[in-house]
Amino acid sequence: MNFTKMISKVRWLIGLLSIPVFSIGYIKYHYNVTLLGIMLIWICNIWFSMENIKRRILFLMLNITQFVFLIGNPVISAFRGEEWWTRYWDFAEHFSVLVLYLSLIAMYFGAVSVEYYLDKRKLEAVRSKKIANYEKTYMPYIQFVAIAGFSLTWICQMVSGGEKVLFMRGKDYTEFYVDFVSQIPYVIHIAAAMMQYFMCIFLATKPNKKWAFGVLSLNIVSTIPSLIVGIRNPLVLACVFSFIYYFIRDALGDEEKWIGKIEKIMIAVATPIGICLLAAYTYIRKGAEIATKGIIALFLDFFVNQGTSFNVLSSACGAMPYLPERKMRNYTFGGFLDYIFHGSIAQKFFGASPLPDGNNMINALESNSFAHNFSYIAKGKEAYLSGEGCGSSYILETYTDFGYIGVIVFSFLLGALLIYALHLLKKNLLIFTMVLVSLMKIFFIPRAEALGWLQFIIYLQFWIPVICSFLGAVIVRKLVIIQKQRSEMK
């Protein structure tokens, strides 16, 4: 038997074994057995990813964040001998393990199905000659306009971040969500919001390694003000995005070696150190002592603290009947609905009222943000308005809107998309850019909005950099040609 096929069969065996193991635990209310079933399907997903990591890197990354945010907490608690299932009611824990298992197994079948489809049809990304010729002609000019736009907007981003740092002097990080009101000109905010879009346009042009490293490093630097304020997610996502971009360039067969020995050593060393520092930061930003007996305890503490999203699944189960009722309530597409009905266009042309930033009664009762609606119910009015929150999860949003079928369908499509995305990168520059923008947020959805990673497609802040880069490239090229003609005439 072929070794590859044998490995594949073992993986399928592990996945299939998870079904009776989970079912027995679920029926008998043996929660450690259900957790074993969840771990078996998760291992199946990781195994599948590692069999062809260049093709399945995005699927791998999401499963890693699934462990960090949803699985790690109960797993570590189980190994410590804790009865992690007694934190909430039986029906709540029953709900949590079920939706988590359904999501993981649906993701697996989605990934396997789309890969089988691509291989069976032997589909290749088709680039029309017109698009290929355009990109070949204008690529250097698109790079120039994009890097110029990135440089300008990066400065605006740092100005915006600096204002937050100045505001936080002598304050607790929760006060930022309640009291912060920006005083800098609105145009700077708009420009700052375009920074990462210009960055993705530039990176989609496939610049050389040195230029890409510089831009990605500046993107990481731009998250430092948020870290100082007490928000870790932008820094983590920026680092993950940098790693993914390097891996993508390697997977696409670039002439340069993007992940060599130096990069592998850096990843191996930086990952555990970064995890420990992030765990320590949880205590530091609260002004508390670092509660740990050593590096290993701090390392495990990271997964316990980050894995509180599993507790969110359980607590949300009891809060769902009390969520605010509205005619147009939908959390899965909540970001789209709120932008359409409360965004800048709706405000300007239809007199719509805006949704203020931070924790407030408008977001708590009128927005389609599950995080705000649920936090208001779970924490209570006083705690919510003082800056406390629970977060969200794509599992909760899809379940609230569409039930178990919603969780299964969304997870299936998610798994399929994470495999198909690398196929899309070969089509054209715009699609490459859109995939890169999506990758900046999609790995965070186990504890964030279901479609938050896709909302950029309706934002003017995205389309303005795209239009500026493509149209600007045409103008710059014409100016260069005119200058050359004048030089030749002289």
C-alpha positions as CSV (number, residue, x, y, z in Angstrom):
1,M,0.0,0.0,0.0
2,N,1.2,3.5,-0.8
3,F,2.5,5.2,2.4
4,T,0.6,8.4,1.6
5,K,-2.7,6.5,1.2
6,M,-2.0,4.6,4.4
7,I,-1.5,7.9,6.3
8,S,-4.7,9.3,4.8
9,K,-6.6,6.2,5.9
10,V,-5.3,6.5,9.5
11,R,-6.5,10.1,9.5
12,W,-10.0,9.1,8.3
13,L,-10.1,6.4,11.0
14,I,-9.3,9.0,13.7
15,G,-12.0,11.3,12.3
16,L,-14.6,8.6,12.1
17,L,-13.7,7.3,15.6
18,S,-14.5,10.8,16.9
19,I,-18.2,10.3,16.0
20,P,-19.0,7.4,18.4
21,V,-16.7,8.7,21.1
22,F,-18.3,12.1,21.1
23,S,-21.8,10.6,20.8
24,I,-21.3,8.3,23.8
25,G,-20.0,11.1,25.9
26,Y,-22.8,13.4,24.8
27,I,-25.6,10.9,25.5
28,K,-24.1,9.8,28.9
29,Y,-23.2,13.3,30.0
30,H,-19.6,12.3,30.3
31,Y,-18.0,15.6,29.4
32,N,-14.4,14.4,29.4
33,V,-15.4,11.8,26.8
34,T,-17.1,14.4,24.7
35,L,-13.9,16.5,25.0
36,L,-11.9,13.4,23.7
37,G,-14.2,13.3,20.7
38,I,-13.6,16.9,20.0
39,M,-9.9,16.4,20.3
40,L,-10.0,13.5,17.9
41,I,-11.7,15.5,15.1
42,W,-9.3,18.4,15.8
43,I,-6.3,16.1,15.5
44,C,-7.9,14.8,12.2
45,N,-8.0,18.4,11.0
46,I,-4.4,19.1,12.0
47,W,-3.3,15.8,10.4
48,F,-5.1,16.6,7.2
49,S,-3.4,20.1,7.1
50,M,0.1,18.7,7.8
51,E,-0.2,16.1,4.9
52,N,0.1,19.0,2.4
53,I,0.9,22.1,4.5
54,K,1.6,24.3,1.5
55,R,-1.9,23.8,0.2
56,R,-3.6,23.7,3.5
57,I,-1.8,26.3,5.6
58,L,-4.9,28.5,6.0
59,F,-7.0,25.6,7.2
60,L,-4.2,24.7,9.6
61,M,-4.0,28.2,11.1
62,L,-7.8,28.4,11.7
63,N,-7.6,25.1,13.6
64,I,-4.8,26.4,15.7
65,T,-6.8,29.4,16.7
66,Q,-9.8,27.1,17.3
67,F,-7.6,25.4,19.9
68,V,-6.3,28.6,21.4
69,F,-9.7,30.3,21.8
70,L,-12.2,27.4,22.2
71,I,-10.6,24.0,22.9
72,G,-7.4,24.7,25.0
73,N,-9.2,25.9,28.1
74,P,-11.3,22.8,28.8
75,V,-8.4,20.5,27.7
76,I,-5.9,22.0,30.1
77,S,-8.6,22.0,32.8
78,A,-9.3,18.3,32.2
79,F,-5.6,17.5,32.5
80,R,-5.5,19.4,35.8
81,G,-8.3,17.2,37.1
82,E,-10.8,20.1,37.2
83,E,-14.5,19.6,36.6
84,W,-14.6,22.2,33.8
85,W,-18.2,21.3,32.9
86,T,-19.6,22.5,36.3
87,R,-19.0,26.2,35.5
88,Y,-22.4,26.6,34.0
89,W,-25.6,24.6,33.7
90,D,-25.7,21.1,32.2
91,F,-27.7,22.3,29.2
92,A,-25.2,25.1,28.6
93,E,-22.1,22.8,28.6
94,H,-24.1,20.3,26.5
95,F,-24.7,23.0,23.9
96,S,-21.1,24.2,23.9
97,V,-19.5,20.8,23.2
98,L,-22.1,20.0,20.5
99,V,-21.8,23.2,18.5
100,L,-18.0,23.1,18.7
101,Y,-17.9,19.4,17.5
102,L,-20.3,20.1,14.7
103,S,-18.2,23.1,13.5
104,L,-14.9,21.2,13.5
105,I,-16.3,18.2,11.6
106,A,-18.2,20.3,9.1
107,M,-15.0,22.3,8.5
108,Y,-13.1,19.1,7.8
109,F,-15.7,17.8,5.3
110,G,-15.8,21.3,3.6
111,A,-12.0,21.3,3.2
112,V,-11.8,17.7,1.9
113,S,-14.8,18.2,-0.5
114,V,-13.4,21.3,-2.2
115,E,-9.9,19.8,-2.5
116,Y,-11.4,16.7,-4.1
117,Y,-13.4,18.9,-6.5
118,L,-10.3,20.9,-7.5
119,D,-8.2,17.7,-8.1
120,K,-11.0,15.9,-9.9
121,R,-11.7,18.7,-12.3
122,K,-8.0,19.6,-12.4
123,L,-9.0,23.3,-12.2
124,E,-6.4,25.9,-12.7
125,A,-6.9,29.6,-12.0
126,V,-7.5,31.2,-15.4
127,R,-6.0,34.6,-16.0
128,S,-7.3,36.3,-19.1
129,K,-4.7,37.7,-21.5
130,K,-6.1,41.2,-21.0
131,I,-5.6,41.1,-17.2
132,A,-2.2,39.4,-17.5
133,N,-1.0,42.1,-20.0
134,Y,-2.4,44.9,-17.8
135,E,-0.6,43.6,-14.7
136,K,2.6,43.0,-16.5
137,T,2.6,46.6,-17.9
138,Y,1.4,48.4,-14.8
139,M,2.7,46.3,-11.9
140,P,5.7,48.5,-11.1
141,Y,3.5,51.6,-11.1
142,I,0.9,50.0,-8.9
143,Q,3.7,49.1,-6.5
144,F,4.9,52.7,-6.5
145,V,1.4,54.2,-5.8
146,A,0.6,51.5,-3.2
147,I,3.8,52.0,-1.2
148,A,3.4,55.8,-1.4
149,G,-0.2,55.4,-0.1
150,F,1.0,53.0,2.6
151,S,3.7,55.4,3.8
152,L,1.3,58.3,4.1
153,T,-1.5,56.4,5.8
154,W,1.0,54.6,8.1
155,I,1.9,58.1,9.5
156,C,-1.8,58.8,10.0
157,Q,-2.2,55.5,11.8
158,M,0.7,56.3,14.2
159,V,-0.8,59.7,14.9
160,S,-4.1,58.0,15.7
161,G,-2.4,55.5,17.9
162,G,-0.4,58.1,19.6
163,E,-3.6,60.0,20.6
164,K,-4.8,56.8,22.3
165,V,-1.6,56.3,24.2
166,L,-1.7,59.9,25.5
167,F,-5.3,59.5,26.6
168,M,-4.5,56.3,28.6
169,R,-1.9,58.0,30.9
170,G,-3.0,57.1,34.4
171,K,-6.1,55.3,33.3
172,D,-7.2,51.6,33.4
173,Y,-7.5,49.9,30.0
174,T,-11.3,49.4,30.4
175,E,-11.7,53.2,30.6
176,F,-10.6,53.3,26.9
177,Y,-13.8,51.6,25.8
178,V,-16.0,54.0,27.8
179,D,-14.4,57.4,27.8
180,F,-12.2,57.7,24.7
181,V,-13.3,60.2,22.1
182,S,-10.9,61.1,19.4
183,Q,-10.0,64.8,18.9
184,I,-7.8,64.5,15.8
185,P,-9.2,65.6,12.4
186,Y,-11.6,63.1,10.8
187,V,-9.5,63.0,7.6
188,I,-6.6,61.4,9.6
189,H,-8.9,58.7,10.8
190,I,-10.1,58.0,7.3
191,A,-6.5,57.8,6.0
192,A,-5.4,55.6,8.9
193,A,-8.2,53.2,8.1
194,M,-6.8,52.8,4.6
195,M,-3.3,51.8,5.7
196,Q,-3.7,48.0,5.7
197,Y,-5.6,48.1,2.4
198,F,-2.7,49.9,0.7
199,M,-0.4,47.4,2.4
200,C,-2.3,44.4,0.9
201,I,-2.4,46.0,-2.6
202,F,1.4,46.4,-2.4
203,L,2.0,42.8,-1.1
204,A,-0.3,41.4,-3.8
205,T,2.1,42.8,-6.4
206,K,4.6,40.3,-5.1
207,P,7.4,42.6,-4.1
208,N,10.8,41.2,-3.3
209,K,11.5,39.9,0.2
210,K,13.3,43.0,1.5
211,W,10.4,45.3,0.6
212,A,7.8,42.9,1.9
213,F,9.7,42.5,5.2
214,G,9.9,46.3,5.6
215,V,6.2,46.8,5.0
216,L,5.1,43.9,7.2
217,S,7.4,45.2,10.0
218,L,5.9,48.7,9.8
219,N,2.5,47.1,10.0
220,I,3.5,45.3,13.2
221,V,5.0,48.6,14.6
222,S,1.7,50.3,13.9
223,T,0.0,48.0,16.4
224,I,2.2,49.0,19.4
225,P,0.1,51.9,20.5
226,S,-2.9,49.5,20.7
227,L,-0.8,47.2,22.8
228,I,0.1,50.0,25.1
229,V,-3.5,50.9,25.5
230,G,-4.3,47.3,26.4
231,I,-5.5,45.7,23.1
232,R,-3.4,42.7,22.1
233,N,-5.3,41.4,19.1
234,P,-3.9,43.8,16.5
235,L,-0.3,42.8,17.3
236,V,-1.1,39.1,17.3
237,L,-3.0,39.3,14.0
238,A,-0.3,41.4,12.4
239,C,2.3,38.7,13.3
240,V,0.1,35.9,12.1
241,F,-0.5,37.7,8.9
242,S,3.2,38.2,8.3
243,F,3.9,34.5,8.8
244,I,1.0,33.6,6.5
245,Y,2.2,36.0,3.8
246,Y,5.7,34.5,3.8
247,F,4.2,31.0,3.6
248,I,1.9,32.0,0.7
249,R,4.8,33.4,-1.3
250,D,6.7,30.1,-0.7
251,A,3.7,28.0,-1.7
252,L,3.2,30.0,-4.9
253,G,6.6,28.9,-6.1
254,D,8.4,32.3,-5.8
255,E,12.0,32.5,-7.0
256,E,13.1,33.7,-3.6
257,K,13.2,31.3,-0.6
258,W,10.8,32.9,1.8
259,I,10.9,30.5,4.7
260,G,14.4,29.2,5.1
261,K,16.4,28.1,8.1
262,I,16.6,31.6,9.6
263,E,12.8,32.1,9.4
264,K,12.2,28.6,10.8
265,I,14.5,29.3,13.8
266,M,12.8,32.7,14.4
267,I,9.4,31.1,14.4
268,A,10.5,28.3,16.7
269,V,12.0,30.7,19.2
270,A,9.6,33.6,18.9
271,T,6.3,31.5,19.3
272,P,6.8,30.2,22.8
273,I,8.4,33.4,24.0
274,G,5.5,35.4,22.5
275,I,2.9,33.1,24.1
276,C,4.5,33.6,27.5
277,L,4.7,37.4,27.1
278,L,1.1,37.6,26.0
279,A,0.1,35.5,29.1
280,A,2.0,37.8,31.3
281,Y,0.5,40.9,29.6
282,T,-3.0,39.7,30.7
283,Y,-2.0,40.4,34.3
284,I,0.2,43.4,33.6
285,R,-2.6,45.4,31.9
286,K,-4.9,44.7,34.9
287,G,-2.2,45.9,37.3
288,A,-2.0,42.5,38.9
289,E,1.0,40.3,39.8
290,I,1.9,37.6,37.4
291,A,0.3,34.5,38.9
292,T,2.7,31.8,37.8
293,K,5.2,29.4,39.2
294,G,7.3,29.2,36.1
295,I,7.5,29.4,32.3
296,I,5.5,26.2,31.8
297,A,2.7,27.5,34.0
298,L,2.7,30.8,32.3
299,F,2.6,29.0,28.9
300,L,-0.4,27.0,29.9
301,D,-2.0,30.0,31.5
302,F,-2.1,31.6,28.1
303,F,-4.4,28.9,26.7
304,V,-6.5,29.0,29.8
305,N,-7.0,32.8,29.6
306,Q,-7.4,32.9,25.8
307,G,-9.7,29.9,25.9
308,T,-12.4,31.8,27.8
309,S,-14.3,31.9,24.5
310,F,-15.4,28.4,25.3
311,N,-17.0,29.8,28.5
312,V,-18.6,32.4,26.3
313,L,-20.4,29.6,24.3
314,S,-21.8,28.3,27.6
315,S,-22.9,31.6,29.1
316,A,-24.4,32.7,25.8
317,C,-26.6,29.7,25.7
318,G,-28.6,30.9,28.7
319,A,-28.6,34.6,27.5
320,M,-29.9,34.0,24.0
321,P,-33.6,34.2,24.8
322,Y,-33.0,37.6,26.4
323,L,-31.1,39.2,23.4
324,P,-32.8,42.4,22.1
325,E,-35.5,41.7,19.6
326,R,-35.7,43.8,16.4
327,K,-37.2,43.4,12.9
328,M,-33.9,43.3,11.1
329,R,-31.8,41.5,13.8
330,N,-29.1,39.3,12.2
331,Y,-25.7,38.8,13.8
332,T,-24.1,36.7,11.1
333,F,-24.4,39.6,8.7
334,G,-24.6,42.2,11.5
335,G,-21.6,44.2,10.4
336,F,-23.0,44.6,6.9
337,L,-26.5,45.6,8.2
338,D,-25.0,48.1,10.6
339,Y,-22.9,49.7,7.9
340,I,-25.8,49.9,5.5
341,F,-28.3,51.4,7.9
342,H,-25.9,53.4,10.2
343,G,-22.7,53.9,8.1
344,S,-21.4,57.2,6.7
345,I,-23.5,56.9,3.4
346,A,-26.7,56.2,5.3
347,Q,-26.0,59.1,7.6
348,K,-25.2,61.6,4.8
349,F,-28.0,60.7,2.3
350,F,-30.7,59.2,4.5
351,G,-30.2,61.0,7.8
352,A,-29.5,57.7,9.7
353,S,-28.1,57.9,13.2
354,P,-24.5,56.6,13.7
355,L,-23.5,53.8,16.0
356,P,-21.0,55.3,18.5
357,D,-17.7,53.5,19.3
358,G,-17.4,51.6,22.6
359,N,-19.9,50.3,25.2
360,N,-23.1,52.3,25.2
361,M,-26.8,51.8,25.2
362,I,-27.2,52.3,21.5
363,N,-24.8,49.5,20.6
364,A,-26.3,47.4,23.4
365,L,-29.8,47.6,22.1
366,E,-29.9,48.8,18.5
367,S,-26.8,47.4,16.8
368,N,-26.5,44.0,15.2
369,S,-23.3,43.3,17.1
370,F,-23.6,40.1,19.1
371,A,-20.7,41.1,21.2
372,H,-22.4,44.3,22.4
373,N,-25.9,42.8,22.7
374,F,-24.7,39.7,24.6
375,S,-22.3,41.6,26.9
376,Y,-25.1,43.9,27.9
377,I,-27.3,40.9,28.9
378,A,-24.5,38.8,30.5
379,K,-22.6,41.5,32.4
380,G,-25.5,43.8,33.3
381,K,-26.0,47.4,32.5
382,E,-23.6,48.9,35.0
383,A,-20.7,46.5,34.3
384,Y,-21.2,46.8,30.5
385,L,-21.2,50.6,30.5
386,S,-18.1,50.5,32.6
387,G,-16.2,48.8,29.8
388,E,-16.7,45.1,30.5
389,G,-17.5,42.7,27.6
390,C,-17.7,39.0,26.6
391,G,-16.8,39.0,22.9
392,S,-18.5,36.8,20.3
393,S,-17.9,33.8,18.1
394,Y,-18.9,32.8,14.6
395,I,-20.5,29.7,16.2
396,L,-22.7,31.8,18.4
397,E,-23.7,34.2,15.7
398,T,-24.6,31.5,13.1
399,Y,-26.5,29.5,15.8
400,T,-28.5,32.4,17.0
401,D,-29.6,33.3,13.5
402,F,-30.0,29.9,11.8
403,G,-29.7,27.2,14.5
404,Y,-27.5,24.0,14.3
405,I,-27.9,24.0,10.5
406,G,-26.4,27.4,10.3
407,V,-23.3,26.3,12.3
408,I,-22.9,23.3,10.0
409,V,-23.3,25.1,6.7
410,F,-21.2,28.1,7.7
411,S,-18.4,25.8,9.0
412,F,-18.5,23.7,5.9
413,L,-18.2,26.7,3.6
414,L,-15.5,28.1,5.9
415,G,-13.4,24.9,5.6
416,A,-13.9,24.9,1.8
417,L,-12.9,28.5,1.4
418,L,-9.7,28.1,3.4
419,I,-8.6,25.5,0.8
420,Y,-9.9,27.4,-2.2
421,A,-8.4,30.7,-1.2
422,L,-4.9,29.7,-2.4
423,H,-6.4,28.7,-5.7
424,L,-7.9,32.2,-6.0
425,L,-4.6,33.9,-5.4
426,K,-3.5,33.0,-9.0
427,K,-6.4,34.8,-10.7
428,N,-5.6,38.5,-10.6
429,L,-4.2,41.3,-8.5
430,L,-7.5,42.5,-7.2
431,I,-8.5,39.0,-5.9
432,F,-5.1,38.5,-4.4
433,T,-5.5,41.8,-2.6
434,M,-9.0,40.8,-1.3
435,V,-7.8,37.4,-0.1
436,L,-4.9,39.1,1.8
437,V,-7.3,41.6,3.4
438,S,-9.5,38.7,4.5
439,L,-6.6,36.9,6.0
440,M,-5.9,39.8,8.4
441,K,-9.0,38.9,10.4
442,I,-10.4,35.5,9.5
443,F,-8.3,33.5,12.0
444,F,-9.8,35.5,14.8
445,I,-13.4,34.4,14.2
446,P,-13.5,31.7,16.9
447,R,-13.9,34.7,19.2
448,A,-15.1,37.4,16.8
449,E,-17.8,38.2,14.2
450,A,-18.7,35.5,11.7
451,L,-18.2,37.7,8.7
452,G,-16.1,40.5,10.1
453,W,-13.2,39.5,7.9
454,L,-15.4,40.1,4.8
455,Q,-17.0,43.4,5.6
456,F,-14.3,45.4,3.9
457,I,-15.9,44.8,0.5
458,I,-18.6,47.3,1.3
459,Y,-16.2,49.9,2.8
460,L,-15.2,53.0,0.8
461,Q,-12.0,52.9,2.8
462,F,-11.1,49.7,0.8
463,W,-12.2,50.8,-2.6
464,I,-10.5,54.2,-2.5
465,P,-7.0,52.7,-2.1
466,V,-7.8,50.2,-4.9
467,I,-9.0,52.9,-7.3
468,C,-6.1,55.2,-6.3
469,S,-3.6,52.4,-6.9
470,F,-4.9,51.2,-10.2
471,L,-5.8,54.6,-11.6
472,G,-2.7,56.2,-10.2
473,A,-0.6,53.6,-11.9
474,V,-2.0,54.6,-15.3
475,I,-1.3,58.3,-14.6
476,V,2.2,57.7,-13.3
477,R,3.0,55.5,-16.3
478,K,1.8,58.2,-18.7
479,L,3.9,60.9,-16.8
480,V,6.9,58.6,-17.1
481,I,6.4,58.1,-20.8
482,I,5.9,61.9,-21.4
483,Q,9.1,62.6,-19.4
484,K,11.0,60.0,-21.5
485,Q,9.7,61.6,-24.7
486,R,10.8,65.0,-23.6
487,S,14.2,63.7,-22.7
488,E,14.6,62.1,-26.1
489,M,13.5,65.3,-27.9
490,K,16.3,67.2,-26.1
